[in-house]
Amino acid sequence: MSEDARFEDGADKPLRLLAQDAEDLQVLSSLVQDAVFPMGEMRYLPKERRFAILLNRFRWEDATGHRQPGRAYERARTILVFDDVVSVASSGLDRADSEVVMSLLSLTWQPGTDGAGRVELALAGDGAVAVDVECVNAILQDVTRPYVAPSGKMPSHPEDG
């Protein structure tokens, strides 16, 4: 008899997740919350119908419950890719400054017709990126080993509580 995987089973493994519906996208959203990246790490490739961001993702999956006391909080370099992209638009961003560091707060799905819709990336400071897609088709993949979070702390949102 096989046993279901447990959350702890993936604690030290690199993530590679595929999102194909709104529920899957919520999982990705929880994992990229508080990821940071320079504006220049966003790329829209219209010929490939792809939008990608290279993130410094906080490892939420390691920061809860089973984390060993005294162990440092970690981040990992992670790529977030959306395929089947029709268009990309942004608001509240100064695209001329490629070095400004952005903080990703959430991903939300706005359904359209026939499986199409919009993935909205909410950024700290009222910035946003809208990715219009034919369907939910996203990959989140760690591309480096985890490293100690420079702040040494877990991100917090005092305004939420």
Backbone bond lengths (Angstrom), bond angles and torsions (degrees), N, CA, C in turn:
res aa  C-N    CA-C-N  psi(-1)  N-CA   C-N-CA  omega(-1)  CA-C   N-CA-C  phi
1 M - - - 1.447 - - 1.535 108.69 -
2 S 1.322 116.88 129.86 1.465 119.89 -179.80 1.527 110.26 -86.88
3 E 1.307 113.85 152.84 1.453 121.35 -179.16 1.516 109.00 -108.40
4 D 1.337 117.39 144.30 1.454 120.31 175.85 1.519 109.71 -65.06
5 A 1.325 115.51 149.89 1.462 120.22 174.60 1.528 108.84 -65.72
6 R 1.306 114.70 148.99 1.452 120.59 177.06 1.520 109.06 -108.55
7 F 1.329 116.83 156.43 1.455 122.14 179.39 1.531 110.33 -54.09
8 E 1.318 116.85 -41.71 1.458 122.02 -176.83 1.528 112.53 -63.66
9 D 1.324 116.67 -24.81 1.464 120.28 -177.64 1.523 112.87 -61.94
10 G 1.316 117.42 -25.49 1.457 120.58 -177.62 1.509 114.16 -101.74
11 A 1.324 117.93 7.82 1.458 121.57 -171.63 1.522 114.57 -55.73
12 D 1.310 118.48 -42.40 1.461 120.05 -175.48 1.523 112.97 -108.54
13 K 1.303 117.09 14.79 1.462 121.16 -178.15 1.528 110.05 -101.55
14 P 1.333 117.23 147.73 1.464 118.60 174.54 1.525 109.76 -67.66
15 L 1.321 115.64 144.25 1.454 119.75 178.70 1.523 110.69 -81.37
16 R 1.299 115.96 144.14 1.462 124.11 168.13 1.515 105.42 -149.93
17 L 1.334 114.76 99.84 1.454 120.74 -174.83 1.517 110.75 -123.23
18 L 1.310 115.87 145.62 1.453 123.32 178.00 1.525 108.38 -113.50
19 A 1.327 116.47 134.81 1.466 121.33 175.23 1.522 108.67 -113.83
20 Q 1.352 115.22 126.54 1.459 120.07 179.85 1.521 113.04 -125.95
21 D 1.335 116.77 2.54 1.463 119.63 175.55 1.527 108.77 -154.70
22 A 1.324 115.78 177.17 1.463 121.17 -175.61 1.527 112.09 -60.99
23 E 1.329 117.12 -37.23 1.471 120.77 179.63 1.532 110.77 -65.34
24 D 1.322 116.09 -43.26 1.475 120.28 176.93 1.524 110.30 -60.96
25 L 1.329 116.29 -39.79 1.466 120.98 -179.22 1.526 111.31 -63.44
26 Q 1.334 117.29 -33.48 1.469 120.72 176.46 1.527 110.61 -63.54
27 V 1.324 116.82 -37.90 1.471 120.52 177.64 1.526 109.13 -63.34
28 L 1.336 117.18 -47.32 1.468 120.01 178.31 1.516 110.47 -59.63
29 S 1.336 116.74 -41.79 1.458 120.76 179.95 1.525 111.78 -57.76
30 S 1.323 116.88 -42.69 1.470 119.69 -179.98 1.523 111.45 -65.55
31 L 1.318 117.10 -31.03 1.465 120.61 -178.09 1.528 113.35 -82.42
32 V 1.335 118.08 -24.19 1.469 120.02 179.95 1.523 112.58 -99.34
33 Q 1.334 117.43 -1.04 1.457 119.22 177.79 1.527 109.34 -56.29
34 D 1.322 115.46 131.48 1.471 123.74 179.32 1.521 113.61 72.76
35 A 1.332 117.96 13.54 1.463 119.83 171.65 1.522 108.04 -67.81
36 V 1.313 116.66 144.88 1.463 121.20 178.70 1.532 109.22 -121.05
37 F 1.336 114.71 151.83 1.460 119.73 -178.84 1.520 109.32 -164.63
38 P 1.342 117.08 147.17 1.459 119.30 172.71 1.531 109.31 -70.86
39 M 1.316 116.67 145.22 1.459 121.60 -179.57 1.528 111.20 -51.35
40 G 1.322 117.34 -34.97 1.456 121.81 -178.51 1.520 114.14 -67.80
41 E 1.328 118.61 -6.89 1.466 121.52 179.20 1.524 113.06 -90.65
42 M 1.354 116.74 3.62 1.471 120.55 174.07 1.519 107.94 -93.47
43 R 1.325 116.64 136.22 1.472 120.86 179.04 1.518 110.39 -137.83
44 Y 1.329 115.22 129.99 1.459 120.76 170.66 1.521 106.52 -110.59
45 L 1.323 116.18 122.22 1.461 122.64 -179.84 1.524 107.60 -113.53
46 P 1.344 117.82 88.36 1.463 119.95 -173.93 1.526 114.44 -60.71
47 K 1.320 118.28 -36.37 1.467 119.90 179.68 1.524 111.72 -64.89
48 E 1.333 116.83 -34.95 1.464 121.61 177.75 1.524 111.84 -87.77
49 R 1.343 116.17 -7.32 1.473 122.60 -177.49 1.529 110.31 56.57
50 R 1.335 114.37 47.93 1.463 121.49 -173.61 1.535 110.05 -135.48
51 F 1.339 114.77 142.90 1.457 122.59 172.37 1.524 106.38 -127.97
52 A 1.334 116.75 131.25 1.472 120.64 -176.56 1.518 110.85 -138.27
53 I 1.319 114.75 150.29 1.467 122.25 175.17 1.525 107.57 -135.68
54 L 1.338 115.59 133.06 1.460 121.12 172.47 1.521 106.88 -95.37
55 L 1.329 115.96 113.16 1.468 123.44 -172.48 1.521 112.17 -107.91
56 N 1.308 115.27 157.77 1.466 122.90 164.71 1.530 104.20 -105.94
57 R 1.329 115.28 95.19 1.457 122.52 -170.92 1.524 111.43 -89.38
58 F 1.339 116.09 130.72 1.458 120.06 171.87 1.527 107.36 -70.83
59 R 1.319 117.31 134.49 1.475 121.31 -176.24 1.531 110.30 -84.70
60 W 1.341 115.59 78.02 1.462 121.14 179.48 1.522 111.53 -58.86
61 E 1.329 116.90 -34.46 1.464 119.76 -177.69 1.524 112.01 -65.24
62 D 1.328 117.22 -19.23 1.461 121.52 179.62 1.526 111.91 -101.43
63 A 1.323 117.19 -13.48 1.463 121.12 -172.60 1.517 113.25 -90.22
64 T 1.312 117.46 -6.68 1.467 119.84 -175.19 1.524 111.67 -115.65
65 G 1.291 114.97 146.18 1.461 122.32 169.35 1.511 117.59 63.38
66 H 1.307 118.41 -73.19 1.467 121.97 -168.86 1.531 113.66 -94.21
67 R 1.330 118.89 2.77 1.465 121.96 -179.05 1.528 109.88 -63.41
68 Q 1.317 116.37 134.07 1.463 121.01 -179.38 1.525 110.01 -70.21
69 P 1.336 117.47 136.76 1.471 120.88 178.18 1.531 110.54 -57.04
70 G 1.308 116.06 137.11 1.460 121.19 178.38 1.514 114.27 85.12
71 R 1.317 117.92 -10.47 1.461 120.87 179.19 1.526 109.31 -76.49
72 A 1.309 116.53 137.48 1.461 121.75 -177.25 1.529 111.38 -67.95
73 Y 1.325 115.54 147.58 1.465 120.52 172.06 1.525 108.04 -70.34
74 E 1.332 115.70 149.23 1.460 119.43 -173.53 1.524 112.49 -128.55
75 R 1.328 113.50 158.77 1.457 123.64 170.50 1.524 106.87 -127.28
76 A 1.326 115.47 165.24 1.465 120.95 174.91 1.522 107.80 -142.94
77 R 1.322 115.90 146.06 1.464 120.55 172.63 1.521 105.61 -73.95
78 T 1.308 115.27 129.53 1.456 122.15 -171.57 1.514 109.62 -140.69
79 I 1.315 116.32 141.08 1.459 119.37 175.21 1.527 108.93 -105.93
80 L 1.323 114.81 134.28 1.462 122.70 175.69 1.522 106.00 -115.02
81 V 1.329 116.36 118.53 1.467 122.03 -174.58 1.517 110.04 -123.38
82 F 1.326 115.48 132.16 1.463 122.20 172.17 1.517 107.47 -112.72
83 D 1.333 116.39 128.23 1.462 122.11 175.98 1.522 109.83 -108.63
84 D 1.333 116.07 170.22 1.468 122.88 -177.14 1.526 111.39 61.95
85 V 1.341 115.45 37.58 1.460 122.31 -177.08 1.529 109.81 -84.20
86 V 1.327 115.13 132.98 1.462 122.34 178.73 1.524 110.42 -95.37
87 S 1.344 116.84 -42.06 1.461 121.11 178.96 1.521 109.95 -160.48
88 V 1.335 115.04 161.98 1.464 122.17 177.85 1.521 107.94 -135.45
89 A 1.324 116.30 135.63 1.468 121.65 177.03 1.523 107.91 -137.33
90 S 1.322 116.31 154.70 1.459 119.98 177.89 1.520 109.66 -134.54
91 S 1.326 115.41 158.34 1.458 121.25 175.23 1.516 108.43 -142.37
92 G 1.316 116.08 148.07 1.450 121.48 177.79 1.515 114.47 72.35
93 L 1.343 117.76 18.11 1.459 121.49 -178.71 1.525 109.94 -120.11
94 D 1.325 115.99 141.23 1.461 121.62 172.64 1.520 107.07 -94.88
95 R 1.313 116.62 91.96 1.460 121.63 -174.04 1.526 112.37 -67.24
96 A 1.333 117.76 -14.57 1.466 120.86 -179.54 1.525 112.04 -72.59
97 D 1.322 117.84 -23.43 1.463 121.61 -177.89 1.527 109.69 -100.24
98 S 1.337 116.71 89.43 1.466 120.74 -175.17 1.523 113.01 -71.33
99 E 1.334 117.85 -13.13 1.466 121.12 -178.27 1.531 113.60 -92.63
100 V 1.340 117.54 -11.73 1.462 118.88 -179.08 1.525 108.47 -63.18
101 V 1.333 116.43 135.69 1.460 121.82 -177.01 1.528 109.51 -90.41
102 M 1.328 114.36 126.89 1.451 122.12 180.00 1.530 109.11 -102.64
103 S 1.325 115.79 154.60 1.462 121.21 175.66 1.519 108.02 -123.67
104 L 1.324 116.26 121.88 1.457 122.34 -178.54 1.524 109.46 -84.74
105 L 1.321 116.24 124.49 1.462 120.44 -178.17 1.522 112.67 -96.61
106 S 1.348 116.59 -42.23 1.468 118.49 -177.57 1.523 111.29 -164.48
107 L 1.329 113.94 163.01 1.461 123.62 170.82 1.521 106.25 -117.55
108 T 1.319 117.18 131.63 1.466 119.80 175.73 1.518 109.61 -130.98
109 W 1.308 115.74 149.87 1.464 123.05 -178.15 1.524 109.49 -106.60
110 Q 1.326 116.15 126.93 1.457 122.98 174.20 1.528 106.41 -113.30
111 P 1.342 118.66 103.21 1.463 119.95 -175.92 1.519 112.48 -68.32
112 G 1.325 113.97 146.05 1.455 121.58 174.50 1.523 108.29 -112.98
113 T 1.329 115.91 -136.89 1.455 119.74 179.63 1.523 110.64 -107.34
114 D 1.312 116.12 149.43 1.463 122.74 175.69 1.529 114.45 54.15
115 G 1.335 117.18 38.46 1.463 121.05 177.77 1.509 114.99 87.68
116 A 1.323 116.73 -14.10 1.470 120.49 178.06 1.528 109.03 -75.67
117 G 1.319 115.73 168.81 1.452 119.90 177.40 1.511 111.56 170.66
118 R 1.324 114.57 -160.80 1.466 121.49 -176.56 1.512 109.84 -132.21
119 V 1.334 115.17 132.13 1.455 121.23 170.95 1.520 105.87 -98.59
120 E 1.322 115.97 122.15 1.460 120.76 178.76 1.522 109.07 -103.83
121 L 1.330 115.16 125.96 1.453 121.95 177.03 1.523 106.97 -103.04
122 A 1.326 116.36 109.75 1.465 121.39 178.66 1.520 108.55 -86.28
123 L 1.332 115.52 130.14 1.459 121.98 -179.17 1.518 109.56 -115.51
124 A 1.317 116.89 151.29 1.461 121.22 176.51 1.521 108.71 -59.70
125 G 1.329 116.40 146.15 1.454 120.37 179.29 1.515 113.34 83.38
126 D 1.306 117.93 22.70 1.464 124.16 176.62 1.523 114.71 69.23
127 G 1.313 118.17 16.98 1.457 120.55 174.38 1.516 109.68 -84.44
128 A 1.324 115.45 156.65 1.462 120.00 178.85 1.520 109.69 -154.70
129 V 1.329 114.51 151.61 1.456 122.18 173.45 1.524 106.41 -126.72
130 A 1.330 116.53 130.20 1.461 122.32 178.12 1.517 108.20 -110.05
131 V 1.324 115.89 122.53 1.463 122.31 -179.38 1.523 107.23 -114.04
132 D 1.336 116.54 106.91 1.461 121.17 177.65 1.521 108.72 -83.61
133 V 1.336 115.56 127.68 1.463 120.75 -174.37 1.531 110.72 -131.28
134 E 1.326 115.68 156.66 1.463 121.17 175.40 1.516 111.40 -75.34
135 C 1.344 116.21 -25.54 1.461 122.70 178.81 1.525 107.48 -165.74
136 V 1.337 116.56 165.31 1.464 119.76 174.64 1.522 107.35 -74.00
137 N 1.322 115.52 117.87 1.460 121.88 179.77 1.526 106.79 -152.13
138 A 1.328 116.03 87.80 1.463 120.88 -174.71 1.520 110.76 -131.66
139 I 1.324 115.01 150.89 1.458 122.23 176.36 1.527 108.27 -128.70
140 L 1.319 115.22 136.12 1.463 122.88 172.26 1.515 105.85 -117.99
141 Q 1.337 116.93 121.01 1.464 119.54 -176.53 1.527 110.60 -140.81
142 D 1.339 115.61 125.06 1.459 120.40 172.59 1.523 108.20 -68.61
143 V 1.342 116.42 134.93 1.463 120.04 -178.11 1.529 112.61 -117.82
144 T 1.340 116.93 -1.19 1.463 121.08 173.42 1.517 108.66 -136.42
145 R 1.313 114.72 167.32 1.461 120.20 171.50 1.533 107.82 -70.30
146 P 1.327 117.26 153.56 1.462 119.67 176.13 1.524 110.87 -60.08
147 Y 1.314 115.09 150.82 1.464 121.83 175.36 1.522 108.50 -133.91
148 V 1.306 116.87 158.12 1.463 121.44 -178.53 1.532 108.94 -63.89
149 A 1.319 115.79 129.69 1.463 121.12 178.78 1.525 108.88 -60.62
150 P 1.336 118.23 126.51 1.470 120.49 -177.28 1.529 114.15 -54.45
151 S 1.331 117.62 -34.78 1.467 120.06 -179.79 1.523 111.17 -75.43
152 G 1.336 117.15 -21.36 1.458 121.28 -176.55 1.515 113.05 73.85
153 K 1.336 116.90 5.02 1.461 120.99 -174.86 1.520 111.43 -124.47
154 M 1.316 114.26 161.32 1.456 121.08 172.21 1.534 107.27 -85.42
155 P 1.342 118.73 134.67 1.469 119.82 177.97 1.525 110.53 -58.61
156 S 1.322 115.64 146.11 1.471 120.17 177.52 1.525 109.00 -134.68
157 H 1.299 114.07 160.19 1.465 122.05 -178.95 1.521 108.53 -131.90
158 P 1.346 117.60 78.67 1.465 120.41 -175.65 1.524 113.48 -57.84
159 E 1.337 117.05 -29.01 1.475 119.47 -179.54 1.517 112.03 -69.52
160 D 1.344 117.95 -16.31 1.462 121.04 179.62 1.535 112.35 -79.57
161 G 1.290 118.28 -17.31 1.458 117.90 -173.40 1.456 112.14 -137.54
